[in-house]
Amino acid sequence: MQRNIEIELRLLIEAIYLKYSYDFRDYSSASIKRRVNHALHQFECKTISALQERVLHDPTAFMQLLQLLTIPVSEMFRDPAHFQAIRREVVPLLKTYPSIKIWIAGCSTGEEVYSMAILLREEGLLERTILYATDINPRSLEKAKQGIFSLENIRAYTHNYQQAGGQRSFADYYTAAYDYAIFDKTLCENVTFADHSLATDSVFSETQLISCRNVLIYFNKKLQDRAFGLFHESLCHRGFLVLGSKETLEFSTYGKQFEPLVKQERIYRKS
């Protein structure tokens, strides 16, 4: 029985790749299995094969499945100590560049993008920075472009912002309307939102800083190494790589290509 499930899962992932060009083949099998099991309940399918048949013949159903396979989990100024470290250790070095390019890989619904934009504005760097915000989920990208977040989350975001060394009132950056907070559009004037897969796509620009937080935990080692290779290729000499709290370069093929700048906060610098 377990063997059949493994076969069906592999066939589903392969079918998605062949039909829609979304490559989940080197994602963590435990993570994919958990999300597919959740999808079975959502789609009221008894087997993975039944789910496969449905998504192959119905692109709308596939888009619904994609939302479950790429569940966005994010918040503004997540891990405030991390943003404090960027202000303290990275920003003074970024200020030495005449212009800056930052890549936020796996930007989900945009919380990380707006956090970075606010930090850059407060440090006087936003106007000379181009940000690339990429994700494989088009619906998440659309939500990120809109910059509209639920007001019920704003209290937590405000607390994070204050703990991260915020210099103003967080309310300065958004307008409250009904149950939503609409963020200042000027924060994203220099942001390019784009569809990009770390599993299949290549580098598109030289950057000074790459932030890819809490994305690689869903990849197997082979795909993690591919992503690190892309980051290494994209970063300029002595550029910065920022990872999530549960992610590390230590066991990667590229481990020796970077040196820790703030090890505890997973901030690295290209050797």
C-alpha positions as CSV (number, residue, x, y, z in Angstrom):
1,M,0.0,0.0,0.0
2,Q,2.8,2.4,1.0
3,R,4.7,1.5,-2.2
4,N,1.6,2.3,-4.3
5,I,1.3,5.7,-2.7
6,E,5.0,6.5,-3.3
7,I,4.5,5.5,-7.0
8,E,1.4,7.6,-7.4
9,L,3.1,10.6,-5.8
10,R,6.1,10.4,-8.2
11,L,3.7,10.1,-11.1
12,L,1.7,13.2,-10.0
13,I,4.9,15.3,-9.6
14,E,6.2,14.1,-13.0
15,A,2.8,14.8,-14.6
16,I,2.7,18.3,-13.2
17,Y,6.2,19.0,-14.6
18,L,5.4,17.6,-18.1
19,K,2.0,19.4,-18.3
20,Y,2.6,22.7,-16.6
21,S,6.4,23.0,-16.3
22,Y,6.3,23.4,-12.5
23,D,9.2,21.3,-11.1
24,F,8.6,19.8,-7.7
25,R,10.7,16.7,-8.3
26,D,13.5,17.7,-6.0
27,Y,11.3,19.1,-3.2
28,S,11.5,17.4,0.1
29,S,9.4,14.3,-0.2
30,A,8.0,14.6,3.3
31,S,6.8,18.2,2.6
32,I,5.2,17.3,-0.7
33,K,3.6,14.2,0.7
34,R,2.1,16.2,3.6
35,R,0.7,18.9,1.2
36,V,-0.7,16.3,-1.3
37,N,-2.5,14.5,1.5
38,H,-4.0,17.9,2.5
39,A,-5.0,18.4,-1.2
40,L,-6.8,15.0,-1.3
41,H,-9.1,16.2,1.4
42,Q,-9.6,19.6,-0.2
43,F,-10.4,18.1,-3.6
44,E,-12.4,15.2,-2.1
45,C,-10.2,12.7,-4.0
46,K,-9.7,9.2,-2.6
47,T,-6.4,8.5,-4.3
48,I,-3.4,10.5,-5.7
49,S,-4.2,9.0,-9.1
50,A,-7.6,10.6,-9.0
51,L,-6.1,13.9,-8.1
52,Q,-3.6,13.6,-11.0
53,E,-6.4,12.9,-13.5
54,R,-8.3,16.0,-12.3
55,V,-5.4,18.4,-12.4
56,L,-4.1,17.1,-15.8
57,H,-7.5,17.8,-17.4
58,D,-8.4,21.0,-15.6
59,P,-5.9,23.9,-15.4
60,T,-8.1,25.7,-12.9
61,A,-7.8,22.6,-10.6
62,F,-4.1,22.7,-11.0
63,M,-3.9,26.4,-10.0
64,Q,-5.9,25.4,-6.9
65,L,-3.4,22.6,-6.2
66,L,-0.5,25.0,-6.7
67,Q,-1.8,27.1,-3.9
68,L,-1.6,24.0,-1.6
69,L,1.8,22.9,-2.8
70,T,3.3,26.4,-2.2
71,I,1.5,27.4,1.0
72,P,2.7,30.9,1.7
73,V,3.7,31.3,5.3
74,S,5.2,34.7,6.0
75,E,5.0,37.8,8.2
76,M,6.5,41.3,8.1
77,F,9.8,41.7,9.9
78,R,9.8,38.0,10.7
79,D,12.6,37.2,13.2
80,P,13.2,40.9,14.3
81,A,16.8,40.1,15.4
82,H,17.5,39.2,11.8
83,F,16.5,42.6,10.5
84,Q,18.4,44.3,13.3
85,A,21.5,42.4,12.1
86,I,20.9,43.6,8.6
87,R,20.7,47.2,9.8
88,R,23.8,46.9,11.9
89,E,26.1,44.7,9.8
90,V,24.9,44.8,6.2
91,V,23.5,48.3,5.6
92,P,26.8,50.2,6.3
93,L,28.4,48.1,3.6
94,L,25.5,48.5,1.2
95,K,25.9,52.2,1.5
96,T,29.3,52.0,-0.1
97,Y,27.7,51.0,-3.5
98,P,26.5,53.7,-5.8
99,S,23.5,51.6,-6.8
100,I,22.1,48.4,-5.3
101,K,20.3,45.4,-6.6
102,I,18.5,43.0,-4.2
103,W,16.9,39.7,-5.0
104,I,14.2,38.4,-2.7
105,A,13.8,34.8,-3.9
106,G,10.5,33.0,-2.9
107,C,8.9,36.3,-2.0
108,S,5.4,34.6,-1.4
109,T,2.7,37.2,-0.8
110,G,5.2,40.1,-0.3
111,E,5.7,40.5,3.4
112,E,9.4,40.2,3.1
113,V,9.5,42.6,0.2
114,Y,7.7,45.4,2.1
115,S,9.8,44.7,5.2
116,M,13.0,45.2,3.2
117,A,11.7,48.2,1.4
118,I,10.7,49.9,4.7
119,L,14.2,49.1,6.1
120,L,15.9,50.5,3.0
121,R,13.8,53.7,3.1
122,E,14.7,54.3,6.7
123,E,18.4,53.8,5.9
124,G,18.2,56.2,2.9
125,L,18.9,53.5,0.4
126,L,15.5,52.7,-1.2
127,E,15.7,55.3,-4.0
128,R,19.0,53.8,-5.3
129,T,17.9,50.2,-5.0
130,I,16.3,47.9,-7.5
131,L,14.5,44.9,-5.9
132,Y,13.6,41.7,-7.7
133,A,10.9,39.8,-6.0
134,T,10.3,36.4,-7.4
135,D,8.1,33.4,-6.7
136,I,6.7,30.4,-8.7
137,N,3.1,31.1,-7.6
138,P,1.4,33.7,-9.8
139,R,-1.4,34.3,-7.3
140,S,1.1,35.0,-4.5
141,L,2.9,37.4,-6.8
142,E,-0.3,39.3,-7.6
143,K,-1.1,39.6,-3.9
144,A,2.4,40.9,-3.3
145,K,2.0,43.5,-6.0
146,Q,-1.2,44.8,-4.4
147,G,0.4,45.3,-1.0
148,I,-2.8,44.7,0.9
149,F,-2.7,42.8,4.1
150,S,-5.2,41.8,6.7
151,L,-5.5,44.3,9.6
152,E,-5.7,41.5,12.1
153,N,-2.1,40.8,11.4
154,I,-0.9,44.4,11.7
155,R,-0.5,44.3,15.5
156,A,2.0,41.4,15.2
157,Y,3.7,43.1,12.3
158,T,4.0,46.4,14.3
159,H,5.6,44.6,17.2
160,N,8.1,42.9,14.9
161,Y,8.9,46.2,13.2
162,Q,9.6,47.9,16.6
163,Q,11.7,45.0,17.8
164,A,13.6,45.1,14.5
165,G,14.8,48.7,15.1
166,G,12.0,50.5,13.3
167,Q,12.6,54.3,13.3
168,R,9.0,55.6,12.8
169,S,5.4,54.7,13.6
170,F,4.6,51.6,11.6
171,A,1.2,53.2,10.7
172,D,3.1,55.7,8.6
173,Y,3.5,53.1,6.0
174,Y,-0.1,52.0,5.4
175,T,-3.7,53.3,5.2
176,A,-6.4,51.3,7.0
177,A,-9.5,50.6,5.0
178,Y,-12.3,48.3,6.2
179,D,-10.4,45.2,7.4
180,Y,-7.2,45.7,5.4
181,A,-4.0,47.7,5.6
182,I,-3.0,49.1,2.2
183,F,0.7,49.8,2.0
184,D,2.3,52.9,0.5
185,K,2.7,52.3,-3.2
186,T,6.0,54.3,-3.3
187,L,7.6,51.5,-1.3
188,C,7.4,49.3,-4.5
189,E,8.3,51.8,-7.2
190,N,11.6,50.1,-7.7
191,V,10.4,46.5,-7.3
192,T,10.1,44.1,-10.2
193,F,7.8,41.2,-9.4
194,A,8.6,38.2,-11.6
195,D,7.8,34.5,-12.0
196,H,11.0,32.5,-11.3
197,S,11.7,29.0,-10.2
198,L,14.8,28.0,-8.3
199,A,14.3,24.5,-9.7
200,T,14.4,25.3,-13.4
201,D,15.3,29.0,-14.1
202,S,18.7,30.7,-14.4
203,V,20.2,33.9,-13.0
204,F,18.9,37.1,-14.4
205,S,21.0,39.9,-12.9
206,E,24.0,40.7,-10.8
207,T,23.0,41.5,-7.2
208,Q,24.5,42.9,-4.0
209,L,22.2,41.0,-1.7
210,I,20.0,37.9,-2.0
211,S,17.3,37.1,0.6
212,C,15.9,33.6,0.4
213,R,14.3,32.8,3.8
214,N,12.4,29.7,4.7
215,V,12.3,28.4,1.1
216,L,15.2,25.9,1.0
217,I,13.7,23.9,3.9
218,Y,11.2,22.5,1.3
219,F,14.0,21.4,-1.1
220,N,16.1,18.2,-1.0
221,K,19.9,18.5,-0.9
222,K,20.3,18.4,-4.7
223,L,17.9,21.3,-5.2
224,Q,19.4,23.3,-2.3
225,D,22.8,23.0,-4.0
226,R,21.3,24.2,-7.3
227,A,19.8,27.2,-5.6
228,F,23.1,28.0,-3.8
229,G,24.8,27.8,-7.2
230,L,22.3,30.4,-8.6
231,F,22.9,32.7,-5.7
232,H,26.7,32.4,-6.0
233,E,26.5,33.2,-9.7
234,S,24.2,36.1,-9.1
235,L,26.0,37.8,-6.3
236,C,28.7,40.4,-7.0
237,H,32.1,40.1,-5.4
238,R,31.6,40.1,-1.6
239,G,27.8,40.2,-2.0
240,F,25.5,39.1,0.8
241,L,23.3,36.0,1.1
242,V,20.5,35.9,3.7
243,L,18.8,32.6,4.7
244,G,16.1,31.5,7.1
245,S,16.7,30.5,10.7
246,K,16.5,26.7,9.9
247,E,18.7,26.9,6.8
248,T,22.4,26.7,6.5
249,L,25.2,26.6,3.9
250,E,27.4,24.3,6.1
251,F,26.6,21.0,4.3
252,S,26.4,22.5,0.8
253,T,28.8,22.0,-2.0
254,Y,29.0,25.8,-1.9
255,G,29.7,26.0,1.8
256,K,33.3,27.2,1.3
257,Q,32.3,29.8,-1.3
258,F,30.7,31.9,1.5
259,E,31.8,33.0,4.9
260,P,29.4,33.8,7.8
261,L,29.0,37.5,8.6
262,V,26.4,37.0,11.3
263,K,26.2,33.2,11.7
264,Q,23.4,33.2,14.2
265,E,21.1,35.1,11.9
266,R,22.2,33.2,8.8
267,I,23.8,36.1,7.0
268,Y,26.7,35.2,4.8
269,R,29.1,37.0,2.5
270,K,30.5,35.6,-0.8
271,S,34.2,34.7,-0.3
